[in-house]
Amino acid sequence: MSQNSIHILPQNVANQIAAGEVVQRPSSVVKELLENAIDAGATKLDLHIFLAGKQNIILIDNGFGMSKEDANLCFERHATSKIKTTEDIFHITTNGFRGEALAAISAVSQVKLITKRKEDKHGICIENQGGKIIHTTEVPAEVGTEIQVQNLFYNVPARRNFLKSDAIEFRHILDEFHRVALSFPEVEMNLFHNQSKILTLANQNLAYRIKQIFGVKMEKSLVPIAEKTELIQVEGYIGKPLVAKKNRGEQFFLVNQRFIKSPYLHKAVTSAFENILPSGYHPSYFLHLTLDPSKIDINLHPSKTEIKFEDDFAVFSILRSAIKYALGQFHVAPSLDFEQIPEVTFFLEQDQETQQIKGFQWQNKYLVTPKNQHLVLINQHRAHQRIIFEELKQNLEKNSLSQRLAFPIEIELNALDLSIFEEIKPYLISLGFDFNLNETSLEISALPVEIKAENVPKIFEEIFSSRDEFENLDLQTHLLKNIAKASAIKNGTKLNDSEIIRIIRLLFELEDYTYSPFGKPIFTTLDLLDIQNKLS
């Protein structure tokens, strides 16, 4: 008879498995620590990050602190001061309540906790390694708590190997920092990375905090929202269409001061912007939703970013109506294009170099030219994208030519933009860009010869707005694609004869002229025989 095969896992193995649900990367640790500090009544938070949180995460708060008994107990699983009964889950007003965070964090790192209450003479210092308390002592300390999380995943090397680059991991930390900062604008928050100051956020109102994080341009484009019903109160701001972006980075739902992700509520916002935003663009919003805790369920996932409303349809309708009303009050209306379709022009270029090329522009979008018994219809934007992409690729392989600008171009940067810029800086220099970096702005003084100065703001907007894609793509290729896209002639632009001939010629001189850098077809053909058959 075979031996029994089912057995109880050792406690340390069980803890590491449980930690995987709560601690996925350094930003998960940051989220849990920030939320714990807020729940402890902190009005000031200093967050110090080293090597994107892989080496060390230090959070110092001025909250209530903990007693010696609570400090020891907080590392146990399901140890919490937030709830006592099942009924309490439906009346939660704090960020945390599951009692899993510190147990999960300490299971996969080396933690040092220093804490002191106002009424205590000394603070208590506890060192926890891999989920086991190895040292406890009394120490001098300020009121509040300091917690250090070192060498994350030191005892789970497989998990550590799956972490991304420092730049990507730090962007995730910035995301979590922003979410808490916008949830609690009344709390002073400071962020440091490798001893450099990244963000200093004074305790202010929501509009000022948005300005501190996302810049003056965003602040000037905010439309206030204020709606109160028996079910829900909606407050905050939406961005005007001019600050809409192709990524979804500047979108925040804060339900009872808790950041949540909700495709359903996002649909309510986008439907309110219907016929106002161009296709593919997403509005910015920073919305606080306040309602009775008994009307929501947040116990759906350990991350606590998913939520279920008791009456989700009513919330959807109220949110959508509040936004539409605000847009109307501030005269934000759909943009109308009164440009008429221009007449088609036919021509034959007489220049010696291009005398064999014939073509014309149609609908200010397509270039039409005969080629090898075919009539070729070329998308001018995609064709120009491919041309610029190939030219930039060659620039990286040789000494690039630059054009010095008479007047430098200034690009405003927020903390997320800055982290991306540090990653792409070597490639920009190789391409022929020259710049000076200030604390919150980038001053560009020279450009590659292929790029026009008026396209520079759009280029950097494309790069920064596609930051969500940086994790999964080759950085150099992604950069070149976005520069080419922003620099290329747009569909709807009327071209003169020489411009049309030049694009057709340069396109068919390339080795690969079939697809744009984004994999979309550049042209289609009409066969002469097919045309004859249709007209026979």
N, C-alpha and C positions, 0 to 999 in steps of 0.2 A: 504494500500500500504506500502511495507517494506521501511525502511530507506536506504539511500545510504550507500554502504559498502566500497567504494573505498575512500581513503584519503591520504593526503601527510604525509610522515613520519616526525617526528620532526628532526631538523638538527643534534642533537647529535646522534640519532639512525642511521641516514643516514651515518654520518661520521664513526661510528663504523663498519657498514657493509662494507663501502668502504675500511676501514683500513684492513679488513680481506684479501683483495687481495694483499696488499703490505706487511703487517706485519703479518707473520705467526708464528714467533718464535724470540728469541733474535738475532739470526744471521741475520735475515732480517733487523733489525734495524742497526746492524753493517755494513752491505753491503751498505745501503743507506747513512749512515753518512760518511763512507770512500769515497764513490764516490762523494758526495757533496764537501768534503774537497779537493779532487784532482781537481775537476772542479773549485774550488776557488783559484787555483794556489799554493797550499801547497807544500812545499818541505820537511816538517817534520811532522809526525803524531805520537801522543802518545795515545794509546788506553788502557783504564783501565776498566777491567771487574770485577764485584763483583757478586758472587753466580751465575756464568754462565750467567750473564746478566739479571737475574730475579730481582735482587735488584737494580743494577745500571750499566749503561753504560756511560762512560765518554770519549769523544774524544776531544783532543786539537790539533789544527793545526795552522800553521803560514801563512795561506793564506791571501787573500786580506781583509777579514773582510767585514762587511755590515754597511750601514748607518742605522740610527734609523728607517727610513721609510721602508727600505727593510727588516729589522729585524722583524718588526711587520707584514709586508705583507707575509713573507715566510711561515707563519702558515696557510695561506688560501689555499684552494684547487685550483689546476691548476694555482698557482702563480709560474712563472718560468722566469729566465733571458736567457734561452737557445734558445727558439724559439718564433716567433711572428705570423707566417703564416703557413698554411698547407704545403706549398712548403718547408719550413724549415725542416720538418720531414725527407725529403730525402737528407738532407745535414748535418746531425748531426755529430759533432766531439767531443761532450762531453759525459760523462757517463749518466747524467740525462737529462731529457727534459720534462717529463710529469707534473711536478709541484705537485706531489702527496705525496712525501715522508714525509716531516715534518708535513703536515696536517694529514696524516694517523698515524704517530707515536704519535703525541700529542693527538690524539683522544682516545688513549688507554693507556696513561701513564702520568706521571708528568714530564714536561720538563723545564729545566732551560738553557737559552741561554745567553752567554756573548760574545760580538763581538766588534771589534774596527778596523777601517781603519787607514792607516798611517797618513792621513791628519786630523783625528779627535783628539781633545784634551782629550776627555773621551770616555770610552766604554759604551755600553748600555747593561743592564741586563733585560731580559724578562722571566717571569715565566708563564708557560702555563699548565693548569690542565684540562685534559679531553677535550682538544680542545678549551678552553676558556682562554684568557690572563687575569691573575688575578693581575699581578704586573709588572710595568716597572719603571726602575730607571737608572740614570747614575752611573757608577762605574769606578775605576781605572782598566785598563786592558792592556795587551800586544796586539800588532797587530796580528790579526787572529781571530779565533773563538774557543770557548769552549762550548760544548753542553753536558748536562747531561740528561739521560733518566732514570727516576726512576720508580720502581714499575710497570713494564710492565704488562698490562692487569689487573690492580688493579680494574677497573670498569667493567671488563668482566670476572668474576671469572670462568665461564665455559671454556673460552679459556685458562686461566692460569692452570686449572686442567689437560689440555691435554698436557702440556709441559712434556718432559722426564726428566731423572735424570740430575743433574748438569754436570756429566761427558759427557753425550751424547750431551747436549746442547752446552757445551763448544767446543766439537769437531766440531760441525756445525759452530761455530764462527771461529775456526781455519781455516776451509775450506774457508770461505769468506775472511779472512785475507790473506791467501796464494794467493787467486785469484787476489786480488788487488796488493799484493806485487810483483807478477810475471808480472802483466800487466805494473807496473811502477817501475822497479828496480832502477830508478834514484831518487826515493823518499825515504828518511830515515823513517823507520817505527819501532815502539817499541810497544810491547804487554805485558800487565801485567794482572795477574789474582789473585784476592784476595791479592793484593799488592806484589805478587811474580813475578819476571821478567821471562817471557816465551820466548820471542824472541826479539833480538836486530838486526835489519837489517840496515846496513850502505848503503848509496847510492852508488851503484856499477853497474857493467854490469850484464846481465842476468845469465851468467854461475856462477858467484860468488853468486848471490842471490839463485840460485838453490842449491848450496853447503850449504849456510847458513840455508836453510829450510830443505833440505832432506839429508844432510850429505856428507862426503868426498867420500864415496863409489859411490854415484850417480854421483858426479862431474867427477870421474875418468872413468865413463862409458858413457859419453855423446858423441854423434856424431853430429857435427854441420851441419845445413841445411842453404843453402843460394841460393835462386832462385828468379829471377826477370823477369817478363814478362810484356807485355803491360797491362794486366788485373790485375795482383796481384803480390805482393812481399811476399815471404815466408822466414822467418828467425826463428832461434831458434835451438832447440836441440831435438834429439831423444835418448832414452836409448838403449844401446846394449842389446842383448837377455839375458845376465846373470843377469840383474836387472829387467826383466819382472816379473810380479806378477799376481796372480789370481784375484785380485780385480782391480777396475778401478780408484784408488785414485790418481795416479800420471800422470794424463792426462789433459792437458790444451790447449784449443784453445783460442787464444786471437786475436779477429778481431778488428782492429783499436783500440787496447789496451782495449778492452772490453771482459771479459770472456763470452764464449758462450758454450752451450751444443749442440752437433750435431752428432747424430748417423750416419748420412750420411758421414760426414768428418772422423769420427772414422773408418768407413768401408774403406775409402781410405787409412788410415794409416795401418790398419791390413792387407789389401790386399797386401801392399808393403812388409810386413813381412811374407808373405805366404811361407810356407816350412822352415821358419827360427825358429819360436817359437813353443814350444810344444803345443799340444791341450789344450785349457782352460786357457792359459796364455795371458796377454795383455801387449803390449809395453808401456813404459813410454814416454811421449812426452811433450814438452813445446814450442809451436809453435805460433809465431806472424804472423798473416796474415794482410797485409795492402793493401787496395784497395779504390777506389773512393767511398765515402759515398753514392753517388747517385746510386751505383750498388748493394746496399743491403737495406733490409727493417728490421729494428729492432723494429718496433712498432707492435709487435705481441702479447706481453704479458707484464703485469706490471712488472714482474721480469727482463725483458730486457735481458734474457739469451737465447732466441730463435731468430733465424735470418733466413732470406730468401735471397739467392743470385739471382741476375738477370740471371746469367749463371752458375747454380750450377754444371752442368756436366763438364764445363771447369775448374772450381775450383777443383773439384774432381780429374780430370786427371793431372793437374799441381802439386797438392799436392802429389799424388801417385808417379809420376815420380821423383819429387824432392827427396823424401825419398829413392826410389830405387837407385837413382844415388848416394846419400850419403852413403848408405850401401855398394854399390860397391866400392866407392872411399876408404872407410876405411876397405875394405876386410872383411865385415861381411857376412858370407856365411852360408847356412844351415848346421847344425851339422849332421854328418852321423854316424850311429851305425854299426860298423863292427863286433860286437860280434856275433859269430855263435851259433846256437842252440846246447846246449850240449846233449850228449847222455843220455838216460833215465837209471836210476839206480834202481835196485830192491834189496830189502833187507828184512830181518826179524830181528828186534831188539832182542838181546839175554838177555838183562838186566832183572833181576828178576822182577823189578817193571813194566816193559813195555812189557813183553814177550807175552802178548795177543794182542798187537797192531801191525798190519802190515801196511806197506805203502811205497810209493815211490813218488818222485817228477817228475813232467812232465812239460816240456817247461819252467822250472825255474819259474813257476807261480802257478801251481796247485799241491796240495797234494792229492794223491789217496789212499783210504783205504777202506777195506770191513767192513760193519757194518750192522748186522741184515738182512742178505739176500739181501743187496744192495751194490752197488759200489758207494762210495761217492767221488765226486770231490770238493775239497775245494780250494777257492781262498786264498792263503797264506797271502796276505796283509790284506784283510778284516778280516780274522780269528785273526791275530795278533793284529789288531786294537781293536777288541772286547775284547781280553784277557787283553791288557794293560788298556783299558777303565775301565773294572771291577776292576782291581787291584788298579788303581788310585782312583776310587770311594770308595773303602774300606779304602784307606789311609786317606781320608778326615774324616772318621768316627772314626779313632783311631790315636794314635801317630805314625807318619810315620818315617820310617828309612831313613837316609840320608847317602850318600857317599861323603866324603870330597875330593875335587879335589886337586891334587898336584899343578896344575897351573890353576888359575882362568880363566874363559872364559869371554871375553869382547864383549858386544853387543851394537852397536851404536844405539842411539835413537834420533828421531826427535820429535818435539813438539806433533804431533798427537800420536806417539808411547807412549810418556810419559803419555799422558792423559789416554790411555788405560791401561798402566801399573799400574797407581794409582788405577784403578778399580779392577784389578785382583790380586793385591799384597797380600791381605789376603789369597786368595786361594792358591797362589804359596807357601806361608810360610807353610800352613797346609799340602801341598803335600810333603814338605821336601826340598824345595829350600831355599838356603841362599845366600844373595847378598848384595852388596853395590851400592847405586845409586849416580852417579855423575851428573854433569849438563847436559852432552850429551851422557852418556854411562851407561850401567848396567854391573857391575862386579859380575859374578856368581861364588861362591866358594863351593857350595854343591848342590847335586842333589838327587832326589828320587832314590832308588836303582834300580827301573825298567827302568831307562832312561840312555842311553849311552851318554857320553860326546860329541861324534861327531855329535849327533842328535840335540844338544841344539840350534845352530844357525837356523836350519830348523824349530824347534818348535816355536821359537819366530817370525820367518818370517811368518809362518802359522797364528799365533795369530794376528799379526799386519796387515797382508794383508787381513784378513777377518773382518776388523773393521766395514764395512758397515752392517754386519749382527748382530752386537752387540745390536742394538736397539730392535730387534724383538725376541731375543732368551734368554733363561735362561742362565745367565752369567756363572755360575758354570759348567753346562753341556756343553756349547759351548767351554769353556776352556779345559775341559777334552777330548772332541772330537778332538780338534786340536792338543793337545799333543799326543794323541794316534795315530793320523794319521801321524804325523811327525816322531814318534818313531818306528812305525811298520816296519817290514821287507818288503821291496819293491818287487813288482813283477819284475822278472828278476834276482833276487838274488839266487845264488845256495846255497842250504842248505846241511849240512852234515846229516848223519843218525840220530844222537841224537837230532838235532834241529827239524827235521821233526816229530819224535816221540813225542817230547815235545809239539809242537804246537797242534798236533792232540789230545793228552791226555788232555791238559789244556782247549782246546776248548770244548770238550764234557763233561768236569767236570762242566762247567758253567750252570746256570739255563736257561739262554737265549743265545743260540748259533746259532740262525737262521739268524739274521741280524747283519750287522755292526752298529756301533754307528750312521752312517749317513743313516741308513735305507736300505742299499743295501744287497741283499742276499749273504750269505757267502758260501753256497755250493749248489750243485744239486746232485741228485741221479739217478743211473741206476738200475732199478729193475731186479733181476735175471730172473724172468719169461719173462720179455720183451726181455732180451738178448737171452734167449733160443728160443723165438718165432722168433726173427730176424735171428737166425742161423739154424732154423729147415728147 
